Amino acid sequence: VPKLAICDENGAIEGKFFLKEM
Protein backbone atom coordinates (compact mmCIF):
# COMPACT_ATOMS: atom_id res chain seq x y z
CA VAL A 1 0.00 0.00 0.00
CA PRO A 2 1.64 3.26 -1.17
CA LYS A 3 1.69 6.21 1.20
CA LEU A 4 -0.33 9.31 0.38
CA ALA A 5 1.85 11.71 -1.55
CA ILE A 6 1.53 14.78 -3.75
CA CYS A 7 1.53 13.87 -7.44
CA ASP A 8 1.09 15.78 -10.67
CA GLU A 9 -1.90 15.57 -13.00
CA ASN A 10 -0.34 12.47 -14.57
CA GLY A 11 0.01 10.84 -11.17
CA ALA A 12 3.79 10.67 -11.53
CA ILE A 13 5.84 10.80 -8.33
CA GLU A 14 9.37 9.69 -7.52
CA GLY A 15 9.46 7.85 -10.85
CA LYS A 16 6.36 5.83 -9.96
CA PHE A 17 2.85 6.18 -11.30
CA PHE A 18 -0.29 5.97 -9.18
CA LEU A 19 -3.70 5.28 -10.64
CA LYS A 20 -6.32 7.78 -9.54
CA GLU A 21 -9.55 6.03 -8.60
CA MET A 22 -11.65 8.53 -6.69
QUIQUIGI-V110922 format. One line per field, one symbol per residue. phi: phi as a letter, one per 30 degrees, with the letter a starting at -180 (. if undefined). psi: psi as a letter, one per 30 degrees, with the letter a starting at -180 (. if undefined). A space follows every 50 residues. Layout:
phi->???
psi->???
This chain:
phi->.dddbdbdddidahicccddbb
psi->jklklklaffgkkhglkkkji.
